Each structure stands twice: as C-alpha cells, then as structure tokens.
Amino acid sequence: MQRRKFLCSAAAAMAGAAVTPLIPGAVQAQSADYRALVCIFLYGGNDGLNMVVPRDSARHGQYAAVRQALALPQGSLVPLGTDYGLHPSMAALSGTWAEGALAPVFNVGPLFQPLTKDEYRNFIARGKTIPDSLFSHSHQQGLWETGYHDATRRTGWGGRAAQERSSVVVSAGGNGRFGVGDTQAPLVIPGPGANFGLEGYFQGPAAATRTALMALHAERDAQELHNAFAAQQNNTFAVSGSLSSILQINPRDNPGEPLNAAFAPVTGSNGALTTSLARQLYQIAKLIAYRSSAPAGVGGSRQIFFASLGGFDTHGGQIEGNAMGGHHAGLMKTLADAMAAFHQSTKSMGLGANVTAFTQSDFGRTFAPNDSLGTDHAWGNNQLVMGGAVRGNATYGTYPELALGGPNDVGTAGWELQGRWIPTTSVDQYGATLLRWWGLDDGQLNGVLPNLQNFGSARSVGFLA
C-alpha cells in the first residue's frame, strides 16, 4: 500500500465514533450559486468516431466507406437531431438529448496552440510546438489530465482549479493526475458498502489504539514536521467522520433516498449497482446531495469530482461481427446508462442545472480500421457534456473532414493514411468553458490552463450557458 494512501486510510479509520447517521430523503437545501463538475475519464482511448456518427446520407456514406466492417448502420443510430447520432447502445441518453441537456463536442485534444496539417508536418520550420509523445496512452492521459502539452507536468487542471476555490477534487475513480494540486492530492473514496479507511481495524480492544493515536495527533511539538503531519491527520479524521456513513450506503440500504429511483436502471435485483461507473457516480451523487455534511474544502458551493471507466483500448474485436454487439458496444452502454442515471439523480435533487458532467479520454482512434477488426491510437476525439446548464440540442467544435489524408489527418504517405485527426478544439478551450461556468475568472483560467492564452479570443467552445 502506498504511504500516502495508508496514512489517509489509517486516519479515516479513527473517526468512526464521529459518524452522523444518514437521514433517508434528507437532500440538503439547494443553493442557486452551487456548481459541480464531474469528469468521467475513459481510459484506453475511446473510439469517439463510433460514439458520435454522422446521420446525413452523404457523410454517413463517407464514414461507412472507410470504416467498413466497423461502420454502424445509419438506421441504428440514436438520433441527435438530423445530422448526428449516438452509438446504438447509448439509447439511455436519448431523453437527456431531448431535454436539451446533452451536447457532443467534436475533435478535442491536447494542443499548445492552433495547428494546421502543414504546421504539424513542418513544426520546426514553422516555429510551432506539438504535444509530447503523441499516440501514447500514458503520455496522452497525462496531457488530458494536466492540461499541458508537456508530459512531465505533475498537477492536474482539476486540482489547480480546486485550489483556486480552496477546495479539493474528490475521486471515486482512483488517484489520477487530474485531481492533483501543487500542495494536495485528490480525496479518493471507496465504492458503496465499503469502509472509508480502516474502520474495521479499530474495533473492540483496538479502540484504545485509536484513542492513543488521536491524542498523539492532538499534541503540539517543537518539530514542525510533526505538527504538519498531525494537522493533516486531524483533517482526515474530520473528513472520514463526516463522510463514512454516506459512502457506505448502497441503494438497498436506504430505499427512501430520492436518488435511488434515478439509479434503479443500473441497480440489480439484489439492490447493488451493476457496474463500476454506476457505483462511482452513485457515490458522487450522494456527496452532492449531502454536501453540507462535508467539511470545508470537500463540500461547499464549488465541487469537482472524478470518475473513470477503463477498457477502451480496442485494437481488435471491436464489434465482433455486428453493430450492436462487441466490446465497444458494451462500454458505450455502461457509459450511457450510468450517465443517464446520474443526470436523473441531479434533477431529483433540484440540481440538474447546477451539475455538469463531461468525458475525457487518452485520444481518439484511427478512422480506418486495422486488420483485427479494431482501431489504433490517434489524437483528436469526440466528447460528451451533460447537464441542465448545457446549451443542448446542438453540437460544438468542428467535426473532422472524413477523408484519409485530408486536412485533419496527420498522414500524407500511403502507410500513414489512417485518420488520426489533428484536434481543432484544445483541451484548454474545453476545460476553460467548463471552469468559466464553474466560477473562475479570466486571470484564474490563465493560471489553471497556461496554454489558453495561445488561442486568442477563442477561449470558450460555447456549450454552457
């Protein structure tokens, strides 16, 4: 176990006596000023070209001609107006689109500044900077999460934004760089039903150990390192004591909770949530509902959350012979079902317009399929933004020109004509649109997203009211 995780877990374990019981149905009073962002990271590189597909006959014909066996039939798509459609496994989001709370954002990816194909191919001669280690999982995950073009950066744009509001990123999806700040790590929480820390280790005779450790951390010392450590542990006690009972609740444990009805489509007959992403978003929904029970920095009027779903490295067997089946279809259904349930839960709290969820992923995948009925690593990708503040029933960004070797494709020689799109919207512009709505001003945005100034007046993609 990593030292940091152990210390946080051990401290969380000591606060069991301070837990406040969860009151069924007691959603906190709402605030018009409240804003929450929920990042859903799709690890492995989601095939955004099969997540959002052109529906008009001309472009669907271009799409089908290149995608071949991976092409989704025009009639199978979940309509997003007349021009685009979602993967057929994403039908759960059709109602979200209909209410104007869903928007695709096209061809987003890491950039230092706007970049044309000529500038990419001749970046040294043109005096341009391109992102580090393109088409690499670990590096591109880092660039998306940090909001930089330099893969050596440590802090995430979520973590830096949270620091601007004296807050912390709460992660139900692991300890990624998105939530790391200059002086803080994300608060990583477990799934429903799990202990928050090591509570089970301090029962019975071991309760005396907890008492002794808490007394130790309450003492001041001449060593500042001791005092800093003690303060960190005391803060962890408070967080655990505030959140433990909330985090342990499963849908079956609290049938009076309003958000349980929202998550019913992703809850099994045994009362447990059916997928990892559903469990993560359920935890996040509870922390939004009961945010006034959380200590400063975790609750409050501004929150940022992180969730994740893996398995998107679909190099082979992506559809397994039909458009409705296969590995990618299952991932799309998991994503859509969980997102739809989560959005419904925010509406049940009266917070539909106060919570915005958005996707990120390593990179897009090649437009042309490979010989294994899969897709390979690319660059620009399509994303989804969801929430009541979204300017829905519309799409944002520029959908790539569906031509191998065209102006969006990095390739020129025959072997590299794969459809690896140069992004036309940057991670910085995407993040700035979200963070402006969340409450940061221009000066704060420039600090959180340093490359944003390279895009001139085009600082917003416009998908949020």
C-alpha positions as CSV (number, residue, x, y, z in Angstrom):
1,M,0.0,0.0,0.0
2,Q,1.4,3.5,-0.9
3,R,2.4,5.5,2.1
4,R,0.0,8.4,1.4
5,K,-2.9,6.0,0.9
6,F,-2.1,4.2,4.1
7,L,-1.8,7.4,6.2
8,C,-5.1,8.7,4.9
9,S,-6.8,5.3,5.3
10,A,-5.5,4.9,8.9
11,A,-6.6,8.4,9.8
12,A,-10.0,7.8,8.3
13,A,-10.4,4.7,10.3
14,M,-10.0,6.5,13.6
15,A,-13.1,8.7,13.1
16,G,-15.8,6.0,13.3
17,A,-17.3,7.3,16.5
18,A,-18.0,10.7,14.9
19,V,-20.2,9.3,12.1
20,T,-23.6,11.0,11.7
21,P,-26.4,8.7,10.5
22,L,-27.7,9.3,7.0
23,I,-31.3,10.6,7.1
24,P,-33.4,9.0,4.3
25,G,-34.6,11.5,1.8
26,A,-32.9,14.5,3.6
27,V,-31.5,16.2,0.5
28,Q,-29.8,19.4,1.5
29,A,-31.4,22.8,0.8
30,Q,-30.3,23.9,-2.6
31,S,-28.2,27.0,-3.5
32,A,-28.5,28.9,-6.7
33,D,-24.8,29.6,-6.5
34,Y,-23.8,25.9,-6.3
35,R,-21.8,24.4,-9.1
36,A,-20.2,20.9,-9.5
37,L,-18.1,19.5,-12.3
38,V,-17.9,15.7,-12.8
39,C,-15.1,14.4,-15.0
40,I,-15.6,10.9,-16.5
41,F,-12.3,9.7,-17.9
42,L,-12.5,6.8,-20.4
43,Y,-9.1,5.1,-20.1
44,G,-7.6,3.4,-23.1
45,G,-8.7,5.8,-25.8
46,N,-12.4,5.8,-26.7
47,D,-13.4,5.4,-30.3
48,G,-15.3,8.7,-30.5
49,L,-15.9,8.2,-34.2
50,N,-18.3,5.4,-33.3
51,M,-19.7,7.2,-30.3
52,V,-21.0,10.1,-32.4
53,V,-21.6,9.4,-36.0
54,P,-22.9,11.5,-38.9
55,R,-26.5,10.6,-39.8
56,D,-26.9,12.6,-43.0
57,S,-26.6,10.3,-46.1
58,A,-23.6,12.0,-47.7
59,R,-21.3,11.9,-44.7
60,H,-22.6,8.6,-43.4
61,G,-21.7,7.2,-46.8
62,Q,-18.1,8.6,-46.4
63,Y,-17.9,7.2,-42.9
64,A,-19.2,3.8,-43.9
65,A,-16.8,3.6,-46.9
66,V,-13.7,4.0,-44.7
67,R,-14.9,2.2,-41.5
68,Q,-16.1,-0.8,-43.5
69,A,-16.9,-3.6,-41.1
70,L,-16.8,-1.3,-38.1
71,A,-19.4,1.1,-39.5
72,L,-22.6,1.4,-37.6
73,P,-25.7,1.3,-39.8
74,Q,-27.3,4.7,-40.3
75,G,-30.7,3.4,-39.1
76,S,-29.3,2.0,-35.9
77,L,-28.0,5.3,-34.5
78,V,-29.7,7.1,-31.6
79,P,-30.7,10.4,-33.2
80,L,-29.1,13.7,-32.1
81,G,-31.1,15.8,-34.4
82,T,-30.9,15.2,-38.2
83,D,-27.1,15.4,-38.6
84,Y,-25.6,13.1,-35.9
85,G,-26.4,10.1,-33.9
86,L,-25.1,8.2,-30.9
87,H,-23.9,4.6,-30.9
88,P,-27.0,2.3,-30.8
89,S,-26.0,1.1,-27.3
90,M,-26.4,4.6,-25.9
91,A,-30.2,4.8,-26.1
92,A,-30.3,5.7,-22.4
93,L,-29.2,9.2,-23.3
94,S,-31.9,9.9,-25.8
95,G,-34.1,11.5,-23.2
96,T,-31.2,13.7,-22.0
97,W,-30.7,14.9,-25.5
98,A,-34.4,15.5,-25.9
99,E,-34.5,17.8,-22.8
100,G,-31.5,19.8,-24.1
101,A,-29.1,18.6,-21.5
102,L,-26.5,16.8,-23.7
103,A,-24.0,18.1,-26.3
104,P,-21.2,16.5,-28.3
105,V,-18.0,18.4,-28.6
106,F,-16.0,17.4,-31.7
107,N,-12.3,16.8,-32.4
108,V,-10.9,17.8,-29.0
109,G,-7.3,17.1,-28.0
110,P,-4.1,18.3,-26.5
111,L,-2.6,21.3,-28.3
112,F,-0.1,24.1,-27.4
113,Q,-1.6,26.5,-30.0
114,P,-3.9,26.2,-33.1
115,L,-2.2,23.8,-35.5
116,T,-2.8,23.1,-39.2
117,K,-1.6,20.0,-41.0
118,D,1.2,21.9,-42.7
119,E,2.3,23.3,-39.3
120,Y,2.2,19.8,-37.8
121,R,4.2,18.2,-40.6
122,N,6.8,21.1,-40.6
123,F,6.5,22.2,-37.0
124,I,10.2,23.1,-36.6
125,A,10.4,25.2,-39.8
126,R,7.1,26.9,-38.9
127,G,8.1,27.6,-35.3
128,K,5.3,25.5,-33.8
129,T,5.2,23.3,-30.7
130,I,3.4,20.0,-30.8
131,P,2.4,18.0,-27.7
132,D,4.7,15.4,-26.3
133,S,4.6,11.7,-27.2
134,L,1.5,11.7,-29.4
135,F,-0.4,8.4,-29.7
136,S,1.0,7.1,-26.4
137,H,-1.5,6.0,-23.7
138,S,0.3,7.2,-20.6
139,H,1.5,10.5,-22.1
140,Q,-1.8,11.5,-23.6
141,Q,-3.7,10.6,-20.5
142,G,-1.3,12.9,-18.7
143,L,-1.8,15.7,-21.2
144,W,-5.6,15.5,-20.9
145,E,-5.5,15.4,-17.1
146,T,-2.9,18.1,-16.6
147,G,-4.0,20.5,-19.4
148,Y,-0.4,20.9,-20.6
149,H,1.4,19.9,-23.8
150,D,4.4,18.8,-21.7
151,A,4.1,15.2,-20.4
152,T,6.4,15.9,-17.5
153,R,3.9,18.1,-15.7
154,R,2.6,16.7,-12.4
155,T,-0.5,18.7,-11.4
156,G,-3.9,18.3,-13.0
157,W,-6.2,21.1,-14.2
158,G,-8.9,19.9,-11.9
159,G,-6.6,20.1,-8.9
160,R,-5.3,23.5,-9.8
161,A,-8.9,24.8,-10.3
162,A,-10.0,23.3,-7.0
163,Q,-7.1,25.2,-5.2
164,E,-8.4,28.5,-6.6
165,R,-11.6,27.9,-4.5
166,S,-9.8,26.4,-1.5
167,S,-11.3,23.0,-2.4
168,V,-10.1,19.5,-3.3
169,V,-11.0,17.1,-6.0
170,V,-13.0,14.1,-4.8
171,S,-12.2,11.0,-6.8
172,A,-14.4,7.9,-7.0
173,G,-12.2,6.6,-9.8
174,G,-8.7,6.3,-8.5
175,N,-5.7,8.6,-7.9
176,G,-5.2,10.1,-11.3
177,R,-3.3,13.3,-12.1
178,F,-6.5,15.3,-12.9
179,G,-7.1,16.0,-9.2
180,V,-3.5,16.7,-8.1
181,G,-2.7,20.2,-7.0
182,D,0.5,21.9,-6.0
183,T,0.1,21.0,-2.4
184,Q,-2.7,18.4,-2.3
185,A,-3.8,15.1,-3.7
186,P,-7.4,14.2,-4.6
187,L,-9.6,12.7,-1.9
188,V,-10.0,9.1,-3.1
189,I,-13.2,7.5,-1.9
190,P,-14.3,3.8,-2.0
191,G,-17.4,2.3,-3.6
192,P,-20.8,1.9,-1.8
193,G,-20.8,-0.5,1.1
194,A,-17.0,-0.3,1.7
195,N,-15.4,1.1,4.8
196,F,-13.8,4.5,4.3
197,G,-10.3,3.7,5.6
198,L,-9.5,1.1,8.2
199,E,-12.5,1.4,10.5
200,G,-12.7,-2.4,10.9
201,Y,-9.2,-2.5,12.4
202,F,-10.1,-0.3,15.4
203,Q,-13.0,-2.2,16.9
204,G,-13.1,-3.8,20.3
205,P,-9.8,-4.0,22.1
206,A,-8.2,-2.0,19.3
207,A,-10.3,1.0,20.1
208,A,-7.7,2.0,22.7
209,T,-5.1,2.3,19.8
210,R,-7.4,4.7,18.0
211,T,-7.8,6.8,21.2
212,A,-4.0,6.9,21.7
213,L,-3.3,7.9,18.1
214,M,-5.8,10.7,18.2
215,A,-4.3,12.0,21.4
216,L,-0.9,11.9,19.8
217,H,-2.0,13.9,16.9
218,A,-3.6,16.5,19.2
219,E,-0.3,17.3,20.8
220,R,1.9,20.2,19.6
221,D,5.7,19.5,19.2
222,A,8.8,21.5,18.6
223,Q,9.2,19.7,15.3
224,E,7.2,21.4,12.6
225,L,7.2,18.2,10.5
226,H,5.3,16.5,13.4
227,N,2.8,19.4,13.6
228,A,2.2,19.4,9.9
229,F,1.6,15.7,9.8
230,A,-0.7,15.9,12.8
231,A,-2.7,18.6,11.2
232,Q,-3.1,16.5,8.1
233,Q,-4.2,13.6,10.1
234,N,-6.7,15.6,12.1
235,N,-8.2,16.9,8.9
236,T,-8.5,13.4,7.6
237,F,-10.3,12.4,10.9
238,A,-12.9,15.1,10.2
239,V,-13.4,14.1,6.5
240,S,-13.8,10.5,7.4
241,G,-16.2,11.2,10.3
242,S,-18.3,13.4,8.0
243,L,-18.5,11.1,5.0
244,S,-18.2,7.4,6.2
245,S,-21.9,6.7,6.8
246,I,-22.8,8.4,3.5
247,L,-20.3,6.5,1.5
248,Q,-21.3,3.1,3.0
249,I,-24.9,3.3,1.8
250,N,-26.0,1.0,-1.0
251,P,-29.3,1.6,-2.8
252,R,-30.8,-1.4,-0.9
253,D,-29.7,0.1,2.4
254,N,-31.7,3.3,2.1
255,P,-34.9,2.8,0.0
256,G,-36.2,6.2,1.0
257,E,-33.4,8.1,-0.7
258,P,-34.7,10.0,-3.7
259,L,-31.7,9.4,-5.9
260,N,-32.2,5.6,-5.6
261,A,-35.1,5.8,-8.1
262,A,-32.8,7.6,-10.5
263,F,-30.2,4.8,-10.3
264,A,-32.8,2.0,-10.5
265,P,-32.0,1.2,-14.2
266,V,-28.4,0.4,-13.1
267,T,-29.4,-1.4,-9.9
268,G,-29.6,-5.2,-9.8
269,S,-32.3,-7.3,-8.2
270,N,-30.0,-7.7,-5.2
271,G,-30.1,-4.0,-4.6
272,A,-26.5,-3.5,-5.7
273,L,-25.3,-1.3,-8.6
274,T,-24.4,-3.3,-11.6
275,T,-21.3,-1.5,-13.0
276,S,-18.2,0.2,-11.6
277,L,-19.1,3.5,-13.3
278,A,-22.6,3.4,-11.8
279,R,-21.1,2.8,-8.4
280,Q,-18.8,5.7,-8.8
281,L,-21.4,8.1,-10.0
282,Y,-23.8,7.0,-7.2
283,Q,-21.1,7.9,-4.6
284,I,-20.7,11.3,-6.3
285,A,-24.4,11.9,-6.3
286,K,-24.6,11.2,-2.6
287,L,-21.8,13.6,-1.8
288,I,-23.6,16.3,-3.8
289,A,-26.8,15.6,-2.0
290,Y,-25.2,15.7,1.4
291,R,-22.5,18.3,0.7
292,S,-23.4,20.4,3.8
293,S,-22.3,17.4,5.9
294,A,-18.8,17.5,4.5
295,P,-16.0,19.6,6.0
296,A,-14.7,22.8,4.3
297,G,-12.9,22.0,1.0
298,V,-14.9,18.9,0.3
299,G,-18.4,20.3,0.5
300,G,-19.3,23.9,-0.1
301,S,-20.6,25.7,-3.2
302,R,-18.0,24.5,-5.6
303,Q,-17.1,20.8,-6.0
304,I,-15.1,18.9,-8.6
305,F,-15.4,15.1,-8.9
306,F,-13.6,12.4,-10.9
307,A,-14.8,9.1,-12.1
308,S,-13.3,6.6,-14.6
309,L,-14.1,3.7,-16.9
310,G,-11.4,1.5,-18.4
311,G,-11.2,-1.0,-21.3
312,F,-11.2,1.4,-24.3
313,D,-8.0,0.1,-26.0
314,T,-10.0,-1.6,-28.7
315,H,-7.3,-2.8,-31.1
316,G,-9.2,-6.0,-32.0
317,G,-12.7,-7.4,-32.0
318,Q,-14.3,-4.0,-31.5
319,I,-17.7,-5.1,-32.9
320,E,-17.3,-8.9,-33.1
321,G,-19.2,-9.1,-36.3
322,N,-22.2,-6.9,-35.8
323,A,-23.0,-3.3,-35.0
324,M,-25.0,-3.9,-31.8
325,G,-22.5,-6.3,-30.1
326,G,-18.9,-6.4,-29.2
327,H,-16.6,-4.9,-26.7
328,H,-17.1,-1.3,-27.6
329,A,-20.9,-1.6,-27.6
330,G,-20.8,-2.8,-24.0
331,L,-18.6,0.1,-22.9
332,M,-20.9,2.6,-24.6
333,K,-23.9,1.1,-22.8
334,T,-22.1,1.2,-19.5
335,L,-21.2,4.8,-20.0
336,A,-24.7,5.9,-21.3
337,D,-26.7,4.0,-18.6
338,A,-24.6,5.4,-15.8
339,M,-24.6,9.0,-17.1
340,A,-28.3,9.0,-17.7
341,A,-28.9,7.7,-14.1
342,F,-26.6,10.3,-12.7
343,H,-28.3,13.2,-14.5
344,Q,-31.7,11.9,-13.4
345,S,-30.4,11.9,-9.8
346,T,-29.2,15.6,-10.0
347,K,-32.7,16.5,-11.3
348,S,-34.3,14.7,-8.4
349,M,-32.3,16.9,-6.0
350,G,-33.3,20.0,-7.9
351,L,-29.7,20.4,-9.1
352,G,-30.0,19.5,-12.8
353,A,-28.7,22.9,-13.9
354,N,-26.0,23.0,-11.2
355,V,-24.1,19.9,-12.1
356,T,-22.2,19.4,-15.4
357,A,-20.6,16.0,-16.3
358,F,-18.1,15.7,-19.1
359,T,-16.0,13.0,-20.7
360,Q,-12.2,12.8,-21.4
361,S,-10.1,10.1,-22.9
362,D,-6.5,9.4,-23.8
363,F,-7.0,10.1,-27.5
364,G,-9.3,9.2,-30.4
365,R,-8.8,6.2,-32.5
366,T,-8.0,5.8,-36.2
367,F,-10.8,6.4,-38.7
368,A,-9.6,3.4,-40.8
369,P,-9.9,0.0,-39.0
370,N,-7.0,-2.4,-38.7
371,D,-6.8,-6.0,-39.8
372,S,-8.1,-7.2,-36.4
373,L,-11.5,-5.5,-36.7
374,G,-10.3,-2.9,-34.3
375,T,-8.9,0.6,-34.2
376,D,-5.5,2.0,-33.3
377,H,-4.2,5.1,-31.4
378,A,-4.9,8.5,-32.8
379,W,-5.3,12.1,-31.5
380,G,-8.4,14.3,-31.7
381,N,-11.6,12.8,-30.3
382,N,-15.3,13.5,-29.7
383,Q,-16.5,14.1,-26.2
384,L,-19.9,14.5,-24.4
385,V,-21.0,17.2,-22.0
386,M,-24.2,16.7,-19.9
387,G,-26.2,18.8,-17.5
388,G,-29.1,21.2,-17.2
389,A,-26.8,24.2,-17.9
390,V,-25.7,22.7,-21.3
391,R,-26.8,24.5,-24.4
392,G,-28.3,21.4,-25.8
393,N,-29.9,20.2,-29.0
394,A,-26.7,21.4,-30.6
395,T,-23.2,20.2,-31.4
396,Y,-19.9,22.1,-30.7
397,G,-16.5,22.2,-32.3
398,T,-15.8,21.1,-35.9
399,Y,-16.4,17.5,-36.9
400,P,-13.4,16.2,-38.9
401,E,-13.5,16.0,-42.6
402,L,-14.0,12.3,-43.3
403,A,-11.1,11.8,-45.8
404,L,-8.0,9.8,-45.2
405,G,-5.1,12.2,-46.0
406,G,-7.4,15.2,-45.8
407,P,-6.7,18.4,-43.9
408,N,-7.5,16.9,-40.5
409,D,-5.4,13.7,-41.0
410,V,-1.8,13.8,-39.8
411,G,-0.8,11.4,-42.6
412,T,0.5,12.0,-46.1
413,A,2.2,8.8,-47.2
414,G,0.1,5.8,-48.0
415,W,1.1,3.8,-45.0
416,E,0.1,6.6,-42.6
417,L,-3.3,7.4,-44.1
418,Q,-5.3,6.2,-41.1
419,G,-7.4,9.2,-40.0
420,R,-5.6,10.4,-36.9
421,W,-7.3,13.8,-36.6
422,I,-5.4,16.9,-35.6
423,P,-7.6,18.5,-33.0
424,T,-9.5,21.6,-33.9
425,T,-10.5,22.3,-30.3
426,S,-7.9,22.1,-27.5
427,V,-8.2,20.6,-24.0
428,D,-7.6,24.1,-22.8
429,Q,-10.6,25.6,-24.6
430,Y,-12.7,22.6,-23.5
431,G,-11.6,23.0,-19.9
432,A,-11.9,26.8,-19.9
433,T,-15.6,26.5,-21.0
434,L,-16.3,24.2,-18.0
435,L,-14.3,26.2,-15.5
436,R,-15.7,29.6,-16.6
437,W,-19.2,28.2,-15.8
438,W,-17.9,26.7,-12.6
439,G,-16.8,30.2,-11.5
440,L,-13.2,31.0,-12.4
441,D,-12.4,34.4,-14.0
442,D,-10.0,35.1,-16.9
443,G,-7.0,35.6,-14.7
444,Q,-7.6,32.3,-12.8
445,L,-8.2,30.5,-16.1
446,N,-4.9,31.7,-17.4
447,G,-3.2,30.3,-14.3
448,V,-5.0,26.9,-14.4
449,L,-4.7,26.5,-18.2
450,P,-1.5,28.2,-19.2
451,N,-1.8,27.3,-22.9
452,L,-5.3,29.0,-23.1
453,Q,-3.7,32.4,-24.0
454,N,-2.3,30.9,-27.2
455,F,-5.9,30.7,-28.6
456,G,-6.6,34.4,-28.5
457,S,-10.2,35.3,-28.1
458,A,-11.3,31.7,-28.8
459,R,-11.3,30.9,-25.1
460,S,-14.8,29.2,-25.0
461,V,-16.4,26.5,-27.0
462,G,-19.8,27.8,-26.0
463,F,-21.6,24.7,-24.8
464,L,-22.5,26.0,-21.4
465,A,-24.9,28.8,-20.6
